[in-house]
Amino acid sequence: MLLTELADLVSYLPAGSALWQSVGGPLAISDAIRAGQAVAHTIQMVAWSEGGRKGPKPEIAAPPPYAHERREQERVMTRKAEAYRRRQQRE
């Protein structure tokens, strides 16, 4: 199978499929989940508006981070944890 054929097959995978979930980003969320998030956000906005617009305005849910961003966050957190552990051992 040629790489272009594989790319064609992958491009037709639906949002929320296992491949897109492992990659992350906006396509990791299926259309049904996205619709549910839109309904939930609408309800939150109505409640916020009817409540006198007090407090912070409800935000739309952010898409999941891409896999490379998750790996980078994990690497940074691991480095910080190791630095903290070294500081605690010195004291």
Sequence and secondary structure as in RCSB ss.txt:
>XXXX:A:sequence
MLLTELADLVSYLPAGSALWQSVGGPLAISDAIRAGQAVAHTIQMVAWSEGGRKGPKPEIAAPPPYAHERREQER
VMTRKAEAYRRRQQRE
>XXXX:A:secstr
  HHHHHHHHHTS TT HHHHHH SGGGS HHHHHHHHHHHHHHHHHHHHTTS SS          HHHHHHHHH
HHHHHHHHHHHHHHH 
